[in-house]
C-alpha cells in the first residue's frame, strides 16, 4: 500500500467528471472449491487511491484509465485513508 500520493502513477476519470490519481494493478486471487466443485484462480483488477478524492464513489460507477472503461464492482476502504476499487471490464482487457 502506498501512503504517498506522489507515488501514484495512474490517473482515472470517475463517472466522466472527476480525475483521480492512483495505481491500477491486478491481483491474483484464489477462490477455494466447496468440496463439490473445484476452486479456481483469477486475476482481479484494482485501483488504489486516496479515499478523500472520491468520497461518494459507488458500485456500478465507471472509471476510465488509459482509455479503457471499467465498472466499479466493490470499494475496499482502509483506516489509513486509502481505498481500493475492485474493477471489472466488459471487454476482458487486463
MARVOVO-772880 format. One record per residue (C-alpha): residue number from 0; residue in three letters; chain; y, x, z negated. Coordinates in steps of 0.5 Angstrom, whole numbers. Each point is the difference from the previous one (the first is absolute). Example, Ala and Ser with C-alpha at 12.3 -4.5 7.8 and 13.67 -1.06 7.14 Angstrom:
% MARVOVO-772880
+-----+-----+----+-------+-------+-------+
:   i :  aa : ch :    c2 :    c1 :    c3 :
+-----+-----+----+-------+-------+-------+
:   0 : ALA :  A :    -9 :    25 :   -16 :
:   1 : SER :  A :     7 :     2 :     2 :
+-----+-----+----+-------+-------+-------+
//
This chain:
% MARVOVO-772880
+-----+-----+----+-------+-------+-------+
:   i :  aa : ch :    c2 :    c1 :    c3 :
+-----+-----+----+-------+-------+-------+
:   0 : UNK :  A :     0 :     0 :     0 :
:   1 : UNK :  A :     7 :     3 :     2 :
:   2 : UNK :  A :     6 :    -1 :    -5 :
:   3 : UNK :  A :     5 :     3 :     4 :
:   4 : UNK :  A :     3 :    -5 :     6 :
:   5 : UNK :  A :     2 :     7 :     4 :
:   6 : UNK :  A :    -8 :     1 :     1 :
:   7 : UNK :  A :    -1 :    -7 :     3 :
:   8 : UNK :  A :    -1 :     2 :     8 :
:   9 : UNK :  A :     0 :    -7 :     3 :
:  10 : UNK :  A :     5 :    -6 :     1 :
:  11 : UNK :  A :    -3 :    -7 :     0 :
:  12 : UNK :  A :     4 :    -6 :     3 :
:  13 : UNK :  A :    -1 :    -6 :    -5 :
:  14 : UNK :  A :     0 :    -7 :     3 :
:  15 : UNK :  A :     4 :     3 :     5 :
:  16 : UNK :  A :     6 :     0 :    -4 :
:  17 : UNK :  A :     0 :     6 :    -5 :
:  18 : UNK :  A :    -2 :     7 :     1 :
:  19 : UNK :  A :    -4 :     3 :    -6 :
:  20 : UNK :  A :    -2 :     8 :    -1 :
:  21 : UNK :  A :    -8 :     1 :    -2 :
:  22 : UNK :  A :    -6 :     3 :     2 :
:  23 : UNK :  A :    -5 :    -3 :     5 :
:  24 : UNK :  A :    -7 :     2 :    -2 :
:  25 : UNK :  A :    -7 :    -2 :     1 :
:  26 : UNK :  A :    -5 :     0 :    -6 :
:  27 : UNK :  A :    -8 :     0 :     0 :
:  28 : UNK :  A :    -3 :    -6 :    -4 :
:  29 : UNK :  A :    -7 :    -1 :    -1 :
:  30 : UNK :  A :    -2 :    -7 :    -1 :
:  31 : UNK :  A :    -6 :    -1 :    -4 :
:  32 : UNK :  A :    -6 :    -4 :     2 :
:  33 : UNK :  A :    -2 :    -6 :    -4 :
:  34 : UNK :  A :    -8 :     1 :     0 :
:  35 : UNK :  A :    -1 :    -4 :     6 :
:  36 : UNK :  A :     5 :     3 :     5 :
:  37 : UNK :  A :     1 :     7 :     1 :
:  38 : UNK :  A :     7 :     3 :    -2 :
:  39 : UNK :  A :     5 :     3 :     5 :
:  40 : UNK :  A :     5 :     5 :     0 :
:  41 : UNK :  A :     7 :    -2 :     4 :
:  42 : UNK :  A :     7 :     3 :     0 :
:  43 : UNK :  A :     6 :    -3 :    -3 :
:  44 : UNK :  A :     7 :     1 :     3 :
:  45 : UNK :  A :     5 :     0 :    -5 :
:  46 : UNK :  A :     8 :     1 :    -1 :
:  47 : UNK :  A :     2 :     4 :    -6 :
:  48 : UNK :  A :     8 :    -2 :    -2 :
:  49 : UNK :  A :     5 :    -1 :    -6 :
:  50 : UNK :  A :    -1 :    -7 :    -2 :
:  51 : UNK :  A :     7 :    -1 :    -1 :
:  52 : UNK :  A :     1 :     1 :     7 :
:  53 : UNK :  A :    -4 :    -7 :     2 :
:  54 : UNK :  A :     1 :    -4 :    -7 :
:  55 : UNK :  A :    -2 :    -6 :     4 :
:  56 : UNK :  A :    -6 :     2 :     4 :
:  57 : UNK :  A :    -6 :    -5 :     1 :
:  58 : UNK :  A :    -7 :     0 :     3 :
:  59 : UNK :  A :     1 :    -2 :     7 :
:  60 : UNK :  A :     7 :     3 :     2 :
:  61 : UNK :  A :     0 :     5 :     5 :
:  62 : UNK :  A :     1 :     8 :     0 :
:  63 : UNK :  A :     1 :     4 :     6 :
:  64 : UNK :  A :    -1 :     7 :     0 :
:  65 : UNK :  A :     0 :     5 :     6 :
:  66 : UNK :  A :     1 :    -7 :     5 :
:  67 : UNK :  A :    -7 :    -3 :    -3 :
:  68 : UNK :  A :     1 :    -6 :    -4 :
:  69 : UNK :  A :    -4 :    -1 :    -6 :
:  70 : UNK :  A :    -1 :    -6 :    -4 :
:  71 : UNK :  A :     0 :     1 :    -8 :
:  72 : UNK :  A :    -6 :    -2 :    -3 :
:  73 : UNK :  A :     1 :     2 :    -7 :
:  74 : UNK :  A :     5 :     3 :    -5 :
:  75 : UNK :  A :    -2 :     5 :    -5 :
:  76 : UNK :  A :     5 :     2 :    -5 :
:  77 : UNK :  A :     0 :     5 :    -5 :
:  78 : UNK :  A :     4 :     2 :    -6 :
:  79 : UNK :  A :     4 :     6 :     3 :
:  80 : UNK :  A :     4 :    -5 :     5 :
:  81 : UNK :  A :    -4 :     2 :     6 :
:  82 : UNK :  A :    -5 :    -5 :     3 :
:  83 : UNK :  A :    -5 :     0 :     6 :
:  84 : UNK :  A :     0 :    -5 :     5 :
:  85 : UNK :  A :    -7 :    -2 :     3 :
:  86 : UNK :  A :     0 :    -1 :     7 :
:  87 : UNK :  A :    -4 :    -3 :     6 :
:  88 : UNK :  A :     2 :     1 :     7 :
:  89 : UNK :  A :    -3 :    -5 :     5 :
:  90 : UNK :  A :     0 :     5 :     6 :
:  91 : UNK :  A :    -5 :     4 :    -4 :
:  92 : UNK :  A :     4 :     6 :     0 :
:  93 : UNK :  A :     0 :     5 :    -5 :
+-----+-----+----+-------+-------+-------+
//
